[in-house]
Amino acid sequence: MALADIRIIDLTDERGIYGTKLLADLGAQVIRPETADGDPLRQRGPFVQNHGAALSLWHSFFASNRSFVSVDETDLGGTRALQTLAAAADIICLCDNSPTASLIDIDAAKQANPGLIVIELSSFGRTGPWADYLAPDIVAGALGGAAATTGDVDTAPLKNFGELNFMVSGAYAAVAALAALHHQRGSAVGRRRGQTAHLSVHECLVSCLEHVLMFYFYQQTLDRPEGRVLPRRGALH
């Protein structure tokens, strides 16, 4: 497998979990810590009965190919063990404000492991007027512009199937991790420095609208009768 020798600590929520799934499917050893209360994503439906208990099919898919460890934040030995594990990892993927983001001291892990790669995903970036805001998938799609391309001219914008917007941001997180890993391994042995990438769901979605934005940027060249804003035409985009 392509990433068989790579260890990843997964501290993501629904905004980035698809990215760590992609990396796990490429063979990486992905370890996903959970708080003592459990991963809240296990409570997402749909469910199926499994030995008398409700099993989340959503979690089973997005958290597949992973090892799970339960960490009690009040257990000093457990948190120290997790910190040691993080310092020995190749990549840490996290989402700001995720339930497990505070379990690991990222700066301490970087100091212990100068070659550590950190991929951090937030809703609207680390700076700016929306930096402290969170957005569920449907709001992220609306503010990112993806919803504007859906529906027909005589209907309201439509929600994409499932959580497609967060699958986009997850895919970008996986690409960022692979790009950082490629850059690091292209460096001379002994000089491999860590990489840190900060991504926002908002920017990931906007970058996927390249085909729509071209009508706005190059309206004079295209000279379309609709003007600078491309009308909604269902799936024809």
C-alpha positions as CSV (number, residue, x, y, z in Angstrom):
1,M,0.0,0.0,0.0
2,A,1.2,3.5,-0.8
3,L,1.2,4.8,2.7
4,A,1.9,1.6,4.6
5,D,4.7,3.2,6.6
6,I,2.8,6.3,7.6
7,R,1.2,6.8,11.0
8,I,-1.5,9.5,11.3
9,I,-3.3,10.9,14.3
10,D,-6.9,11.7,13.4
11,L,-8.4,14.6,15.4
12,T,-11.0,15.6,12.8
13,D,-14.7,16.0,12.9
14,E,-17.2,15.8,10.0
15,R,-15.4,18.6,8.2
16,G,-12.2,16.5,7.7
17,I,-12.9,12.9,8.5
18,Y,-13.3,12.0,4.8
19,G,-9.7,13.1,4.3
20,T,-8.3,10.7,6.9
21,K,-10.5,8.0,5.5
22,L,-8.8,8.5,2.1
23,L,-5.4,8.3,3.7
24,A,-6.4,5.2,5.6
25,D,-7.6,3.6,2.4
26,L,-4.2,4.2,0.9
27,G,-2.7,2.1,3.7
28,A,-1.8,4.6,6.4
29,Q,-2.1,3.5,10.0
30,V,-4.7,6.0,11.3
31,I,-5.3,6.3,15.0
32,R,-8.5,8.1,16.0
33,P,-8.6,9.1,19.7
34,E,-12.0,9.5,21.4
35,T,-12.9,11.3,24.6
36,A,-14.3,9.3,27.6
37,D,-17.8,10.3,26.4
38,G,-17.1,8.7,23.0
39,D,-17.0,10.1,19.5
40,P,-20.2,12.1,18.9
41,L,-20.0,11.1,15.2
42,R,-21.0,7.6,16.3
43,Q,-24.4,9.0,17.1
44,R,-25.1,10.0,13.5
45,G,-27.6,8.0,11.5
46,P,-28.6,6.0,9.7
47,F,-28.3,3.1,12.2
48,V,-28.4,-0.7,12.0
49,Q,-28.9,-3.1,14.8
50,N,-25.6,-4.8,15.7
51,H,-25.8,-7.3,18.6
52,G,-28.7,-5.4,20.2
53,A,-27.0,-2.0,19.9
54,A,-27.5,0.7,17.3
55,L,-24.4,0.9,15.0
56,S,-23.9,4.1,13.0
57,L,-23.5,3.3,9.3
58,W,-22.3,6.9,8.8
59,H,-19.5,6.4,11.3
60,S,-18.7,3.0,10.0
61,F,-18.1,4.4,6.5
62,F,-16.2,7.6,7.3
63,A,-14.2,6.1,10.2
64,S,-13.3,2.9,8.4
65,N,-9.8,1.4,8.5
66,R,-9.0,3.1,11.7
67,S,-7.7,2.2,15.2
68,F,-9.6,3.8,18.1
69,V,-8.3,4.7,21.5
70,S,-10.3,6.1,24.3
71,V,-8.6,8.9,26.3
72,D,-10.0,10.3,29.6
73,E,-8.9,13.9,29.8
74,T,-8.6,13.6,33.6
75,D,-6.2,10.6,33.2
76,L,-2.7,12.1,33.2
77,G,-1.1,8.9,32.2
78,G,-3.5,8.4,29.3
79,T,-3.0,11.9,28.0
80,R,0.8,11.6,28.3
81,A,0.7,8.4,26.3
82,L,-1.3,10.0,23.6
83,Q,1.1,13.0,23.5
84,T,4.0,10.5,23.1
85,L,2.1,8.8,20.3
86,A,1.5,12.1,18.6
87,A,5.1,13.1,18.8
88,A,6.1,9.8,17.0
89,A,3.5,10.2,14.2
90,D,4.1,11.3,10.7
91,I,1.0,13.4,10.3
92,I,-1.6,14.9,12.6
93,C,-4.9,15.9,11.0
94,L,-7.2,18.1,13.1
95,C,-10.2,20.3,12.9
96,D,-10.5,23.4,15.1
97,N,-13.0,23.0,17.9
98,S,-13.3,19.2,17.3
99,P,-14.0,17.2,20.5
100,T,-10.4,15.8,20.5
101,A,-8.5,18.8,19.3
102,S,-7.5,19.7,22.8
103,L,-6.2,16.3,23.7
104,I,-2.8,16.9,22.1
105,D,-0.4,19.8,22.5
106,I,0.5,20.4,18.8
107,D,3.3,22.8,19.5
108,A,4.9,20.3,22.0
109,A,4.5,17.5,19.4
110,K,6.2,19.7,16.7
111,Q,9.1,20.4,19.1
112,A,9.6,16.7,19.9
113,N,9.3,15.8,16.2
114,P,10.6,18.5,13.9
115,G,9.5,16.4,10.9
116,L,5.9,16.3,11.9
117,I,3.2,17.3,9.3
118,V,0.2,19.1,10.7
119,I,-3.0,19.6,8.6
120,E,-5.5,21.9,10.3
121,L,-8.9,22.5,8.9
122,S,-11.3,25.2,10.0
123,S,-14.6,26.5,8.8
124,F,-13.5,30.0,7.7
125,G,-9.7,30.1,8.3
126,R,-7.7,31.2,11.3
127,T,-8.0,35.0,10.7
128,G,-10.7,37.3,9.4
129,P,-14.2,38.4,10.6
130,W,-15.6,34.8,10.4
131,A,-12.6,33.1,12.0
132,D,-14.6,32.0,15.1
133,Y,-17.7,30.9,13.3
134,L,-18.7,27.3,12.7
135,A,-20.9,26.2,9.8
136,P,-22.8,22.9,9.2
137,D,-22.6,21.5,5.8
138,I,-25.7,23.2,4.4
139,V,-24.5,26.6,5.6
140,A,-21.0,26.0,4.4
141,G,-22.4,25.2,0.9
142,A,-24.5,28.3,0.9
143,L,-21.8,30.7,2.0
144,G,-19.2,29.0,-0.2
145,G,-21.3,29.4,-3.3
146,A,-21.9,25.7,-4.0
147,A,-25.6,26.0,-3.3
148,A,-26.0,28.8,-5.8
149,T,-25.2,26.5,-8.7
150,T,-28.0,24.0,-7.8
151,G,-31.7,24.0,-8.7
152,D,-33.4,25.5,-11.8
153,V,-34.2,29.0,-12.6
154,D,-37.7,28.7,-11.2
155,T,-36.7,26.8,-8.0
156,A,-34.9,27.7,-4.8
157,P,-31.2,26.5,-4.4
158,L,-31.0,22.9,-3.4
159,K,-29.0,21.1,-0.7
160,N,-26.4,18.8,-2.2
161,F,-26.8,15.1,-1.5
162,G,-25.4,14.0,1.9
163,E,-22.6,16.2,3.1
164,L,-20.9,16.8,-0.2
165,N,-19.4,20.1,1.0
166,F,-17.5,18.4,3.8
167,M,-16.4,15.6,1.5
168,V,-14.8,18.4,-0.6
169,S,-12.9,19.9,2.4
170,G,-11.9,16.4,3.5
171,A,-10.5,15.6,0.1
172,Y,-8.5,18.8,0.2
173,A,-7.1,17.9,3.6
174,A,-5.9,14.6,2.2
175,V,-4.3,16.3,-0.8
176,A,-2.6,18.7,1.5
177,A,-1.2,15.9,3.6
178,L,0.1,14.0,0.6
179,A,1.6,17.2,-0.8
180,A,3.4,17.9,2.5
181,L,4.6,14.3,2.6
182,H,5.9,14.5,-0.9
183,H,7.7,17.8,-0.2
184,Q,9.2,16.4,3.0
185,R,10.5,13.2,1.4
186,G,12.0,15.2,-1.5
187,S,14.3,16.9,1.0
188,A,17.7,15.5,2.0
189,V,17.7,12.8,4.6
190,G,18.4,14.4,8.0
191,R,17.0,17.8,6.8
192,R,13.4,16.8,6.5
193,R,11.5,19.5,8.2
194,G,7.8,19.4,9.2
195,Q,5.1,21.1,7.2
196,T,2.0,22.8,8.5
197,A,-1.0,23.5,6.3
198,H,-4.1,25.6,7.3
199,L,-7.2,25.0,5.2
200,S,-10.7,26.4,5.4
201,V,-13.9,24.7,4.2
202,H,-14.9,28.0,2.8
203,E,-11.9,28.4,0.5
204,C,-12.0,24.7,-0.5
205,L,-15.6,25.1,-1.8
206,V,-14.9,28.4,-3.6
207,S,-11.9,26.8,-5.4
208,C,-14.3,24.2,-6.8
209,L,-16.4,26.9,-8.4
210,E,-13.8,27.7,-11.0
211,H,-16.0,26.8,-13.9
212,V,-18.8,29.2,-12.6
213,L,-16.5,32.1,-11.6
214,M,-15.0,32.2,-15.2
215,F,-18.3,33.5,-16.4
216,Y,-18.1,36.4,-13.9
217,F,-14.4,37.2,-14.6
218,Y,-14.5,37.0,-18.4
219,Q,-18.0,38.2,-19.2
220,Q,-16.8,40.7,-21.8
221,T,-14.8,38.0,-23.6
222,L,-17.6,35.4,-23.4
223,D,-20.3,38.0,-24.2
224,R,-23.1,35.8,-22.9
225,P,-26.6,37.2,-22.9
226,E,-27.2,36.1,-19.3
227,G,-24.6,38.6,-18.1
228,R,-21.9,38.1,-15.5
229,V,-23.9,35.7,-13.3
230,L,-24.5,32.2,-14.8
231,P,-28.2,31.2,-14.3
232,R,-29.0,28.1,-12.3
233,R,-29.6,25.2,-14.7
234,G,-29.9,22.1,-12.5
235,A,-27.2,19.6,-13.2
236,L,-26.1,21.2,-16.5
237,H,-23.2,22.9,-14.7
